[in-house]
Amino acid sequence: MSTVTPEEYERIKRSLKREPTETELGIFSVMWSEHCSYKSSRIHLKKLPTKGPRVLQGPGENAGAVDIGGGLAAVFKIESHNHPSFIEPYQGAATGVGGIIRDIFTMGARPIALLNALRFGPLDGKDAARTRRIMEGVVSGIAGYGNSIGIPTVGGEIAFGDPYTSNPLVNVLCLGIVAADALVKGNASGAGNPVYYVGAKTGRDGIHGATMASAEFDDKALEKRPAVQVGDPFMEKLLLEACLELMATDALIGVQDMGAAGLTCSTCEMGSRGGAGVEIDVMHVPQRESGMTPYEIMLSESQERMLLVVKKGREAEVEKIFEKWDLHAAQIGEVTTDGVMRVKDHGTVVAEIPNTALVDEAPVYDRPTTRPAYLDEVRALDVASLKPVAPQDALMTLLASPTIASKRWAYRQYDTMVRTNTIAAAGLSAGVVRVKGTNRALAISTDGNGRYCYLNPRRGAMLAVAEAARNVACAGAKPIGATNCLNFGNPERPEIMWQLVEAIEGIAEACRALDVPITGGNVSLYNETDGRAIYPTPIIGVVGVMEDASRVLTRTFRGARDAVVLLGEDRGELGGSEYLTIVHGLVRGDAPAFDAAREAALIRLVTEAASAGLLRSAHDCSDGGIAVTLAESCFDSGGIGASISLLNDLELFSESASRIVVSVEASKEKDLLRWAAAAGVPARRIGTTGGSRLEIDVHGKKVVDVGVAEAENLWASALEKHFKRAVA
Amino acid sequence: MKFGVVVFPGSNCDHDAYHAAKHVLGQEAEFLWHKDTSLKGADVVVLPGGFAHGDYLRTGAIARFSPIMPAILDFAKKGGPVLGICNGFQVLLESGLLPGAMLRNRDLKFHCEHVTVRVEETDTPFTASAMKGQRLRLPIAHGEGNYYAEPDVIRSLEAQRRVIFRYCDARGEVTDAANPNGAANNIAGICNEGRNVVGLMPHPERACEPTLGSGDGLILFQSVLASLARERAVRTA
């Protein structure tokens, strides 16, 4: 199996000045796969802002890092495991978690938080049974790996939509903490330094996994199951502890995990980064099966394996640490000076490739783009022609729809508290973890609305950045850095490529405006099955820092007689909304408008008001509009209701951006309004908390009047019902 | 007082128990590596939660053969206070220090959430400062916490008042709806005949600071400190 094109084959011959061997061809085909080489996206990714005063490590290493103060760095990255999760949901998702955790601890950081952004097909309709099976598998795979290794899953999101039916998305973000001056890099240097292999033995699993992830699926997709790896969280826990113990010494030069493209990728990337060569002999590689060829050993994607370069003379010390954890560290080669990746099999050279050929000279494509024809058709939206629906019925329908309903069914299966840092309960806000030994806490959110991006990729991408940053601010933290996972269809189709380019440019613009540089991420293309692409779905993870962890905020109202204040302004935008989709069955219109300056001002205001202790709760307006935001502010509060007045019907479900609903003590309302005026953020009191009902009137006419308990019960049980039915 | 926190490969609440003892309670604390054979002078031993040896074979089944276990058995036999939390409880069951076994949760799913347990007995070192019937809000995080023992074992546990914690509702009623995993008689925690070895599925170490959602777990640690102090006072008197 090789995906090298005839042109790429000629390129290989030019680089080597000869025909490649079979092993070499395998190495080129994985290193030049879309997954490893970013050949379709690379020229566009350069447009992303990656620098800033807090950025300690931008893209190019195993993960990015930002300065969070006090001499500490937060190391984080998001990565996709979409294709494997469709074929084998449990193992696909589990190994996705395992892979991103390795990326974090190879940087020297102790992983302390996981989040996941998931997309599935609808839970009803003809494919519902398969979707439920995929979702159950993915959720239990995430739980099985994360819970066992002991890293809390503190947040994320799940959304549902038709285009994900045969191509679910599983994006996992991991964050770790390390002393800023102790960041470890993935490079090999110092001729003669030994190269060690540690962790699980190499088997025939996952061969060409990276290649699989770089192709579309068809009706033969399930035949690719052998390309999905099997995870062992216990092995990874041992590797994690042993590696951190080793990193506390100064015996280590560099380390990289063997993820996509396995031993091949780690060997040549470490050599390339260190400006050196790496020579290994596959006979020393611990093997799970007999008779493996060098080709298979180099391309295996068996999980839980690390490649390390250590200082010559320190071998005994290194081996002793791994032995303590019952791990075997095998020396498989050494660092050379010639910049060549040389692979031997019992002393005979089977591959000899300059690193530059694999990494720097990898093909880069400027693929053609075409604005898709569907856009003009779907953008047209005549709100006046929508059949009238009673607002309260619409609200209840939305609360019970899977995208908006409580995700407790899923997150109850995740250990959200291990390591005792989680200071905002699951489902109540962005993920928030305190940083022990300091007063600080970090808030992390992942967001991305595929429907918006389908209607307007540039705006949708900007809104994804904005929503993630806004959610972090709602928890009380200042957004300081971002990571992105770009999930798109086949880039060889100009319409898809256009979506990708528009989205990247949108992300770049929003990140610049909100001052959240991108420190790394992942591109997942070819998310198509039988020629049907997913919605273009950039997922953005934003990390924020708060100086005083005790100021953390959640979405829930805290008591009666507080003022409910809307920060930001509605513009009556129903395009692409959850309301249109769920209540009217339409995916139409344009994504909500986005004004970066307004968003930046709003985020600054909320962050400052939160750190001053002015706010009692904060919740952003997104899916389902302000009606859903208000309902969710009542939920998990112990039944606190609210009386609200809005200006018009459209405002109930419009999804205009840059809005946050906050509650403040009545005596502090004036302060907040003054702060907002000074910040240039529109603000208006829309009501008062209290009672046990959510009442909303528009122009004096009551349009919603529902008991909080009744609405909450509907919202809390909706997702679970789909799975109970499946069992019965 | 000195807390010894046992670290098996795959333990993952070891740091949490250590943090609670050292930084919340301000006591001395030390990790005890499973390959060690000494308890390093610990006054109380905690077997923390996690997935010792990956939970492979059976939860706690491999950990019980660790080199440190004979020292713990000896310490327990002499009346030393031993607390097994979650996976640590499972190790205590496998090692024979406590009777019974754990089945998968009855809905076959991992559960992580806050539950309420009722303190049934206060004559153990870990509940001595609590009140009988006191309700504690503690987190659980397990896939196999469905306590099972032969009916005659359950009968003798009840007769000997060795059920220490029981899942209950917010009012303290022991109901099936309040039982998160299907445990026999809503059992969340038990003790040995000597009453010095206690195992429970909920995580008191995760509930020692209100900022984490509950401070109710602190009472277990405060109890053992008070018990040890009393014991010492008696010995020196």
Interface residues (C-beta under 8 A of the other chain):
Chain A: S140 A143 G144 N147 S148 I149 G150 D232 P233 F234 M235 K237 L238 E241 K324 W325 D326 Y411 R412 Q413 Y414 D415 T416 M417 V418 R419 T420 T422 I423 A425 A426 R434 K436 A549 S550
Chain B: P9 G10 N12 C13 H15 D16 H19 A20 H23 K35 G49 G50 F51 H53 G54 D55 Y56 K109 F110 H111 C112 E113 P139 A141 G143 H203 E205 R206 C208 E209 T211 L212 G213
